[in-house]
Amino acid sequence: MTAGEKAKAKTEQAEGKAKEAVGSAIGNDRMAAEGQAEKSTGDARGAKEKAKDAFGH
């Protein structure tokens, strides 16, 4: 996994988690949903990079 992609995935996961928590805390469903989507994007990016590492690409 390239360091840049790994960092981007972790950043997306952290930002999404924070946004989701804030949205839930203040009762903003849209913000919570956006946070969940960002977190999922980060999770998918991380999984893609792990798969690339596993197959040596």
DRENBAPA-690505 format. One record per atom (N, C-alpha, C, O): atom name; x, y, z. Coordinates in steps of 0.2 Angstrom, whole numbers, plus 5000, padded with zeros to 4 digits. Each point is the difference from the previous one (the first is absolute). Example, Ala and Ser with C-alpha at 12.3 -4.5 7.8 and 13.67 -1.06 7.14 Angstrom:
<pt><site>N</site><east>5066</east><north>4972</north><up>5039</up></pt>
<pt><site>CA</site><east>4996</east><north>5006</north><up>5000</up></pt>
<pt><site>C</site><east>5004</east><north>5006</north><up>5000</up></pt>
<pt><site>O</site><east>5005</east><north>4999</north><up>5003</up></pt>
<pt><site>N</site><east>4993</east><north>5006</north><up>4993</up></pt>
<pt><site>CA</site><east>5004</east><north>5006</north><up>5001</up></pt>
<pt><site>C</site><east>4996</east><north>5005</north><up>5003</up></pt>
<pt><site>O</site><east>5003</east><north>5006</north><up>5001</up></pt>
% end
This chain:
<pt><site>N</site><east>5004</east><north>4994</north><up>5000</up></pt>
<pt><site>CA</site><east>4996</east><north>5006</north><up>5000</up></pt>
<pt><site>C</site><east>5005</east><north>5006</north><up>5000</up></pt>
<pt><site>O</site><east>5004</east><north>5001</north><up>5004</up></pt>
<pt><site>N</site><east>4994</east><north>5004</north><up>4991</up></pt>
<pt><site>CA</site><east>5004</east><north>5006</north><up>5000</up></pt>
<pt><site>C</site><east>4999</east><north>5004</north><up>5006</up></pt>
<pt><site>O</site><east>4994</east><north>5000</north><up>5003</up></pt>
<pt><site>N</site><east>5011</east><north>5003</north><up>5000</up></pt>
<pt><site>CA</site><east>4999</east><north>5004</north><up>5006</up></pt>
<pt><site>C</site><east>4994</east><north>5006</north><up>4999</up></pt>
<pt><site>O</site><east>4996</east><north>5001</north><up>5005</up></pt>
<pt><site>N</site><east>5004</east><north>5002</north><up>4989</up></pt>
<pt><site>CA</site><east>4995</east><north>5005</north><up>4999</up></pt>
<pt><site>C</site><east>4993</east><north>4997</north><up>5000</up></pt>
<pt><site>O</site><east>4996</east><north>5004</north><up>5003</up></pt>
<pt><site>N</site><east>5003</east><north>4991</north><up>4994</up></pt>
<pt><site>CA</site><east>4993</east><north>4997</north><up>4999</up></pt>
<pt><site>C</site><east>4998</east><north>4997</north><up>5007</up></pt>
<pt><site>O</site><east>4995</east><north>5001</north><up>5002</up></pt>
<pt><site>N</site><east>5010</east><north>4996</north><up>5002</up></pt>
<pt><site>CA</site><east>4998</east><north>4998</north><up>5007</up></pt>
<pt><site>C</site><east>4999</east><north>5006</north><up>5004</up></pt>
<pt><site>O</site><east>4995</east><north>5000</north><up>5004</up></pt>
<pt><site>N</site><east>5008</east><north>5005</north><up>4996</up></pt>
<pt><site>CA</site><east>4999</east><north>5006</north><up>5004</up></pt>
<pt><site>C</site><east>4993</east><north>5003</north><up>4998</up></pt>
<pt><site>O</site><east>4996</east><north>5002</north><up>5004</up></pt>
<pt><site>N</site><east>5003</east><north>4998</north><up>4989</up></pt>
<pt><site>CA</site><east>4993</east><north>5003</north><up>4998</up></pt>
<pt><site>C</site><east>4994</east><north>4996</north><up>5002</up></pt>
<pt><site>O</site><east>4995</east><north>5003</north><up>5002</up></pt>
<pt><site>N</site><east>5006</east><north>4990</north><up>4998</up></pt>
<pt><site>CA</site><east>4995</east><north>4996</north><up>5003</up></pt>
<pt><site>C</site><east>4999</east><north>5001</north><up>5007</up></pt>
<pt><site>O</site><east>4994</east><north>5001</north><up>5002</up></pt>
<pt><site>N</site><east>5011</east><north>5000</north><up>5002</up></pt>
<pt><site>CA</site><east>4999</east><north>5001</north><up>5007</up></pt>
<pt><site>C</site><east>4997</east><north>5006</north><up>5002</up></pt>
<pt><site>O</site><east>4996</east><north>5001</north><up>5004</up></pt>
<pt><site>N</site><east>5006</east><north>5004</north><up>4992</up></pt>
<pt><site>CA</site><east>4997</east><north>5007</north><up>5001</up></pt>
<pt><site>C</site><east>4993</east><north>5000</north><up>4998</up></pt>
<pt><site>O</site><east>4996</east><north>5003</north><up>5004</up></pt>
<pt><site>N</site><east>5002</east><north>4994</north><up>4991</up></pt>
<pt><site>CA</site><east>4993</east><north>5000</north><up>4998</up></pt>
<pt><site>C</site><east>4996</east><north>4996</north><up>5005</up></pt>
<pt><site>O</site><east>4994</east><north>5002</north><up>5002</up></pt>
<pt><site>N</site><east>5009</east><north>4993</north><up>5001</up></pt>
<pt><site>CA</site><east>4996</east><north>4996</north><up>5005</up></pt>
<pt><site>C</site><east>4999</east><north>5004</north><up>5007</up></pt>
<pt><site>O</site><east>4995</east><north>5000</north><up>5002</up></pt>
<pt><site>N</site><east>5011</east><north>5004</north><up>5000</up></pt>
<pt><site>CA</site><east>4999</east><north>5004</north><up>5006</up></pt>
<pt><site>C</site><east>4996</east><north>5006</north><up>4999</up></pt>
<pt><site>O</site><east>4996</east><north>5001</north><up>5004</up></pt>
<pt><site>N</site><east>5004</east><north>5002</north><up>4990</up></pt>
<pt><site>CA</site><east>4996</east><north>5006</north><up>4999</up></pt>
<pt><site>C</site><east>4992</east><north>4997</north><up>4999</up></pt>
<pt><site>O</site><east>4996</east><north>5004</north><up>5003</up></pt>
<pt><site>N</site><east>5003</east><north>4991</north><up>4994</up></pt>
<pt><site>CA</site><east>4993</east><north>4997</north><up>5000</up></pt>
<pt><site>C</site><east>4997</east><north>4998</north><up>5007</up></pt>
<pt><site>O</site><east>4995</east><north>5002</north><up>5001</up></pt>
<pt><site>N</site><east>5010</east><north>4995</north><up>5003</up></pt>
<pt><site>CA</site><east>4997</east><north>4998</north><up>5006</up></pt>
<pt><site>C</site><east>4999</east><north>5006</north><up>5005</up></pt>
<pt><site>O</site><east>4995</east><north>5000</north><up>5003</up></pt>
<pt><site>N</site><east>5009</east><north>5005</north><up>4996</up></pt>
<pt><site>CA</site><east>4999</east><north>5007</north><up>5004</up></pt>
<pt><site>C</site><east>4994</east><north>5003</north><up>4998</up></pt>
<pt><site>O</site><east>4995</east><north>5002</north><up>5004</up></pt>
<pt><site>N</site><east>5004</east><north>4999</north><up>4989</up></pt>
<pt><site>CA</site><east>4994</east><north>5003</north><up>4997</up></pt>
<pt><site>C</site><east>4993</east><north>4996</north><up>5002</up></pt>
<pt><site>O</site><east>4995</east><north>5003</north><up>5002</up></pt>
<pt><site>N</site><east>5006</east><north>4991</north><up>4998</up></pt>
<pt><site>CA</site><east>4994</east><north>4996</north><up>5002</up></pt>
<pt><site>C</site><east>4998</east><north>5001</north><up>5007</up></pt>
<pt><site>O</site><east>4994</east><north>5000</north><up>5002</up></pt>
<pt><site>N</site><east>5011</east><north>5000</north><up>5002</up></pt>
<pt><site>CA</site><east>4999</east><north>5001</north><up>5008</up></pt>
<pt><site>C</site><east>4997</east><north>5007</north><up>5001</up></pt>
<pt><site>O</site><east>4995</east><north>5000</north><up>5004</up></pt>
<pt><site>N</site><east>5008</east><north>5005</north><up>4993</up></pt>
<pt><site>CA</site><east>4997</east><north>5007</north><up>5001</up></pt>
<pt><site>C</site><east>4993</east><north>5000</north><up>4997</up></pt>
<pt><site>O</site><east>4996</east><north>5003</north><up>5004</up></pt>
<pt><site>N</site><east>5003</east><north>4994</north><up>4990</up></pt>
<pt><site>CA</site><east>4993</east><north>5000</north><up>4998</up></pt>
<pt><site>C</site><east>4995</east><north>4997</north><up>5004</up></pt>
<pt><site>O</site><east>4994</east><north>5002</north><up>5001</up></pt>
<pt><site>N</site><east>5008</east><north>4992</north><up>5002</up></pt>
<pt><site>CA</site><east>4996</east><north>4997</north><up>5004</up></pt>
<pt><site>C</site><east>4998</east><north>5004</north><up>5007</up></pt>
<pt><site>O</site><east>4995</east><north>5000</north><up>5002</up></pt>
<pt><site>N</site><east>5011</east><north>5003</north><up>5000</up></pt>
<pt><site>CA</site><east>4999</east><north>5003</north><up>5007</up></pt>
<pt><site>C</site><east>4996</east><north>5006</north><up>4999</up></pt>
<pt><site>O</site><east>4996</east><north>5002</north><up>5005</up></pt>
<pt><site>N</site><east>5004</east><north>5002</north><up>4990</up></pt>
<pt><site>CA</site><east>4996</east><north>5006</north><up>4999</up></pt>
<pt><site>C</site><east>4993</east><north>4998</north><up>4996</up></pt>
<pt><site>O</site><east>4996</east><north>5005</north><up>4999</up></pt>
<pt><site>N</site><east>5003</east><north>4989</north><up>5000</up></pt>
<pt><site>CA</site><east>4994</east><north>4998</north><up>4997</up></pt>
<pt><site>C</site><east>4999</east><north>5002</north><up>4992</up></pt>
<pt><site>O</site><east>4995</east><north>5001</north><up>4998</up></pt>
<pt><site>N</site><east>5011</east><north>5000</north><up>4999</up></pt>
<pt><site>CA</site><east>5000</east><north>5001</north><up>4993</up></pt>
<pt><site>C</site><east>5001</east><north>4994</north><up>4996</up></pt>
<pt><site>O</site><east>5006</east><north>4997</north><up>4999</up></pt>
<pt><site>N</site><east>4988</east><north>5000</north><up>4999</up></pt>
<pt><site>CA</site><east>5001</east><north>4993</north><up>4996</up></pt>
<pt><site>C</site><east>5004</east><north>5001</north><up>4994</up></pt>
<pt><site>O</site><east>5003</east><north>4995</north><up>4998</up></pt>
<pt><site>N</site><east>4996</east><north>5010</north><up>4998</up></pt>
<pt><site>CA</site><east>5004</east><north>5001</north><up>4994</up></pt>
<pt><site>C</site><east>5008</east><north>5000</north><up>5001</up></pt>
<pt><site>O</site><east>5003</east><north>4996</north><up>4997</up></pt>
<pt><site>N</site><east>4999</east><north>5007</north><up>5008</up></pt>
<pt><site>CA</site><east>5007</east><north>5001</north><up>5002</up></pt>
<pt><site>C</site><east>5002</east><north>4993</north><up>5002</up></pt>
<pt><site>O</site><east>5006</east><north>4997</north><up>4998</up></pt>
<pt><site>N</site><east>4990</east><north>4999</north><up>5006</up></pt>
<pt><site>CA</site><east>5002</east><north>4993</north><up>5002</up></pt>
<pt><site>C</site><east>5000</east><north>4996</north><up>4994</up></pt>
<pt><site>O</site><east>5005</east><north>4996</north><up>5000</up></pt>
<pt><site>N</site><east>4991</east><north>5004</north><up>4996</up></pt>
<pt><site>CA</site><east>5000</east><north>4996</north><up>4994</up></pt>
<pt><site>C</site><east>5006</east><north>5002</north><up>4995</up></pt>
<pt><site>O</site><east>5003</east><north>4995</north><up>4998</up></pt>
<pt><site>N</site><east>4999</east><north>5011</north><up>5002</up></pt>
<pt><site>CA</site><east>5006</east><north>5002</north><up>4996</up></pt>
<pt><site>C</site><east>5006</east><north>4997</north><up>5003</up></pt>
<pt><site>O</site><east>5005</east><north>4998</north><up>4997</up></pt>
<pt><site>N</site><east>4995</east><north>5002</north><up>5010</up></pt>
<pt><site>CA</site><east>5006</east><north>4998</north><up>5003</up></pt>
<pt><site>C</site><east>5001</east><north>4992</north><up>4999</up></pt>
<pt><site>O</site><east>5005</east><north>4997</north><up>4999</up></pt>
<pt><site>N</site><east>4989</east><north>5000</north><up>5001</up></pt>
<pt><site>CA</site><east>5000</east><north>4992</north><up>4999</up></pt>
<pt><site>C</site><east>5002</east><north>4999</north><up>4993</up></pt>
<pt><site>O</site><east>5004</east><north>4995</north><up>4999</up></pt>
<pt><site>N</site><east>4994</east><north>5009</north><up>4996</up></pt>
<pt><site>CA</site><east>5003</east><north>4999</north><up>4994</up></pt>
<pt><site>C</site><east>5007</east><north>5001</north><up>4999</up></pt>
<pt><site>O</site><east>5004</east><north>4996</north><up>4997</up></pt>
<pt><site>N</site><east>4999</east><north>5009</north><up>5006</up></pt>
<pt><site>CA</site><east>5007</east><north>5002</north><up>5000</up></pt>
<pt><site>C</site><east>5004</east><north>4994</north><up>5003</up></pt>
<pt><site>O</site><east>5005</east><north>4998</north><up>4998</up></pt>
<pt><site>N</site><east>4992</east><north>4999</north><up>5008</up></pt>
<pt><site>CA</site><east>5004</east><north>4995</north><up>5003</up></pt>
<pt><site>C</site><east>5000</east><north>4994</north><up>4996</up></pt>
<pt><site>O</site><east>5005</east><north>4996</north><up>4999</up></pt>
<pt><site>N</site><east>4989</east><north>5002</north><up>4997</up></pt>
<pt><site>CA</site><east>5000</east><north>4995</north><up>4996</up></pt>
<pt><site>C</site><east>5005</east><north>5000</north><up>4994</up></pt>
<pt><site>O</site><east>5003</east><north>4995</north><up>4998</up></pt>
<pt><site>N</site><east>4997</east><north>5011</north><up>5000</up></pt>
<pt><site>CA</site><east>5005</east><north>5002</north><up>4994</up></pt>
<pt><site>C</site><east>5007</east><north>4998</north><up>5002</up></pt>
<pt><site>O</site><east>5004</east><north>4997</north><up>4997</up></pt>
<pt><site>N</site><east>4998</east><north>5005</north><up>5009</up></pt>
<pt><site>CA</site><east>5006</east><north>4999</north><up>5003</up></pt>
<pt><site>C</site><east>5002</east><north>4992</north><up>5001</up></pt>
<pt><site>O</site><east>5005</east><north>4998</north><up>4999</up></pt>
<pt><site>N</site><east>4989</east><north>4999</north><up>5004</up></pt>
<pt><site>CA</site><east>5001</east><north>4993</north><up>5001</up></pt>
<pt><site>C</site><east>5001</east><north>4996</north><up>4993</up></pt>
<pt><site>O</site><east>5004</east><north>4996</north><up>5000</up></pt>
<pt><site>N</site><east>4992</east><north>5006</north><up>4995</up></pt>
<pt><site>CA</site><east>5001</east><north>4997</north><up>4993</up></pt>
<pt><site>C</site><east>5007</east><north>5002</north><up>4997</up></pt>
<pt><site>O</site><east>5003</east><north>4995</north><up>4997</up></pt>
<pt><site>N</site><east>4999</east><north>5011</north><up>5004</up></pt>
<pt><site>CA</site><east>5007</east><north>5001</north><up>4998</up></pt>
<pt><site>C</site><east>5005</east><north>4996</north><up>5003</up></pt>
<pt><site>O</site><east>5005</east><north>4998</north><up>4997</up></pt>
<pt><site>N</site><east>4995</east><north>5001</north><up>5010</up></pt>
<pt><site>CA</site><east>5004</east><north>4996</north><up>5003</up></pt>
<pt><site>C</site><east>5000</east><north>4993</north><up>4998</up></pt>
<pt><site>O</site><east>5005</east><north>4997</north><up>5000</up></pt>
<pt><site>N</site><east>4989</east><north>5000</north><up>4999</up></pt>
<pt><site>CA</site><east>5000</east><north>4993</north><up>4998</up></pt>
<pt><site>C</site><east>5003</east><north>4999</north><up>4993</up></pt>
<pt><site>O</site><east>5003</east><north>4995</north><up>4999</up></pt>
<pt><site>N</site><east>4996</east><north>5010</north><up>4997</up></pt>
<pt><site>CA</site><east>5003</east><north>5000</north><up>4993</up></pt>
<pt><site>C</site><east>5007</east><north>5000</north><up>5000</up></pt>
<pt><site>O</site><east>5003</east><north>4996</north><up>4997</up></pt>
<pt><site>N</site><east>5000</east><north>5008</north><up>5007</up></pt>
<pt><site>CA</site><east>5007</east><north>5000</north><up>5001</up></pt>
<pt><site>C</site><east>5003</east><north>4994</north><up>5003</up></pt>
<pt><site>O</site><east>5005</east><north>4997</north><up>4998</up></pt>
<pt><site>N</site><east>4991</east><north>5000</north><up>5007</up></pt>
<pt><site>CA</site><east>5003</east><north>4993</north><up>5003</up></pt>
<pt><site>C</site><east>4999</east><north>4995</north><up>4995</up></pt>
<pt><site>O</site><east>5005</east><north>4996</north><up>5000</up></pt>
<pt><site>N</site><east>4990</east><north>5004</north><up>4996</up></pt>
<pt><site>CA</site><east>5000</east><north>4995</north><up>4994</up></pt>
<pt><site>C</site><east>5005</east><north>5001</north><up>4995</up></pt>
<pt><site>O</site><east>5003</east><north>4995</north><up>4998</up></pt>
<pt><site>N</site><east>4999</east><north>5011</north><up>5001</up></pt>
<pt><site>CA</site><east>5006</east><north>5001</north><up>4995</up></pt>
<pt><site>C</site><east>5006</east><north>4997</north><up>5003</up></pt>
<pt><site>O</site><east>5004</east><north>4997</north><up>4997</up></pt>
<pt><site>N</site><east>4997</east><north>5004</north><up>5010</up></pt>
<pt><site>CA</site><east>5006</east><north>4998</north><up>5003</up></pt>
<pt><site>C</site><east>5000</east><north>4992</north><up>5000</up></pt>
<pt><site>O</site><east>5006</east><north>4997</north><up>4999</up></pt>
<pt><site>N</site><east>4989</east><north>5000</north><up>5002</up></pt>
<pt><site>CA</site><east>4999</east><north>4993</north><up>5000</up></pt>
<pt><site>C</site><east>5002</east><north>4997</north><up>4994</up></pt>
<pt><site>O</site><east>5003</east><north>4994</north><up>5000</up></pt>
<pt><site>N</site><east>4995</east><north>5009</north><up>4994</up></pt>
<pt><site>CA</site><east>5002</east><north>4997</north><up>4994</up></pt>
<pt><site>C</site><east>5006</east><north>5003</north><up>4997</up></pt>
<pt><site>O</site><east>5002</east><north>4998</north><up>4994</up></pt>
<pt><site>N</site><east>5002</east><north>5006</north><up>5009</up></pt>
<pt><site>CA</site><east>5006</east><north>5003</north><up>4998</up></pt>
<pt><site>C</site><east>5000</east><north>5005</north><up>4994</up></pt>
<pt><site>O</site><east>5004</east><north>5000</north><up>4996</up></pt>
<pt><site>N</site><east>4990</east><north>5003</north><up>5004</up></pt>
<pt><site>CA</site><east>5000</east><north>5006</north><up>4995</up></pt>
<pt><site>C</site><east>5002</east><north>5006</north><up>5002</up></pt>
<pt><site>O</site><east>5000</east><north>5005</north><up>4997</up></pt>
% end
